[in-house]
Amino acid sequence: MVKNNKKIFIDNLEICDEKINNIINQLKKYVTDMESIKEKLFQAEIQVARNGEGMVSLIYHKSLDTNWIEDAQNLSSKIGVSIIGRSKKQKLVIGKDFVTETYKVKDQTIQIDLYEQCFSQTNPYICDQMLSWVHERKDLSSDITELHCGIGTFTALLSSIFSKVLATENSRPSIKALEKNLKNNVMTNVQFARMSGLETLEALNEVRVFNRLKHVNLKSLKRDVLFLDPPRSGVDSLSLDLIKQLNFKEIIYLSCGFSSLKSNVNDLLSDYRIEKAAFFDQFPFT
């Protein structure tokens, strides 16, 4: 890390998973002797799963050649993780570009492939608790619309506790990951599309028509529950107005930003009331 323009070398991060610390130390051990790996390397991203799988993304200011591939294969074998090399318009994968996490929810498990370059829940133990909290809203007779669905971590749960699910996400890599995770979990009552939250709400309000939704019968989708899991910036004012016009019976809102949550909830309180709330400590010791 860098503090006051000075590099601080870290031997151990106590707040990280032990597997991440092991990978960091092994990278420092082996990379210094691999010229093609260390040359113009400016960033390393590490992701692990509770099943022991690990993935390291190495990001470069250079093109990656056959020498890099050979060294990356050697490094992958030594450390026991997948290695992904990325530079401008180039991505090379040694192993696979995801790790598989299994979440535990009540009497069921949900298996989600966490793909490189896609947002995922960083604390699987707390994610178990978040999923279990959402599970309490189970209503097999209701339909649910999910905005900002990402790779499908919550979509997989929602498909098992609601009648029909419409899930939308604006990120192309996340939508590709979502499709694979839907198949892995055999979710047949989910329809999805690559759309922003605002676009989805405009379509539901019949403000705009989108070819990306031509496979979905929006009129058959009941306005029972809206599931919101927006970015830290929260839901924009135009989207909030459209939400209130749609008159959903219930809203489930997950937030990672206190100020945006406060602002959004204050706006929605003109039409809704808070019935239940919970706090989850995603990043203990921070």
Buried (B, 14 or more C-beta within 10 A) or exposed (E): EEEEEEEEEEEEEEEBBEBBBBBBEBBEEBBEEBEBBBEEBEEEEBBBBBEEBBBBBBBBEBEBEEEBBEBBEBBBEEBEBBBBBBBEEEEBBBBBBBBBBEBBBBEBEBEBBBBBBBBBBEBBEBBBBBBBBBBEBEEEEBBBBBBBBBBBBBBBBBBBBBBBBBBBBBBEBBBBBBBBBBEBBEBEEBBBBBBBBBBBBBBBBEEEEBEBBEEBEBEEBBBBBBBBBBEEEBBBEEBBEBBBEEEBEBBBBBBBBEEBBEBBBEBBEEEBEEEEEEEEEBEEEE
